[in-house]
Amino acid sequence: MESTVLQTVEQIGKIISILLSLVTIIWSLVSVVKNFVEKLKIAINQQDWETTIELIDEFVKAAEQQFAAQDKAGAEKKAMVIDLLEKAGYEVTEIINALIESAVYSNFNEEKQ
């Protein structure tokens, strides 16, 4: 009887050891996947950011072309860029406004300095 109890305790110990090993492996996998997802989010956000800047730059150029014959059409040009951005699914925030101004400066005013 004593040996049966000892065998049972040994089996329970082995089961606990296996379970702890499994928990460690699962925890490691979760950590790896979590880190991968975070890096993927950063990469996607960086790509989205670059795409947004490129899109704003192209919309600014298009507005400039559209109103090339008109002097002092800055408000109309900006309204066109904002309209195009909204149609593309962007919410025009202060940051987007700043990027529009930066694109205008980079494309048309930088040479004047």
Number of C-alpha atoms within 10 A of each C-alpha: 6 7 8 9 10 11 12 12 12 12 12 12 12 12 12 12 12 12 12 12 12 12 12 12 12 12 12 12 12 12 12 12 12 12 12 12 12 12 12 12 12 12 12 12 12 12 12 12 12 12 12 16 17 13 16 24 20 14 22 24 17 16 19 22 11 13 15 12 9 9 7 10 14 14 9 14 22 19 13 19 25 21 15 18 18 12 10 10 9 13 11 15 9 9 9 17 15 12 16 21 16 17 20 20 13 12 14 13 11 10 8 6 4
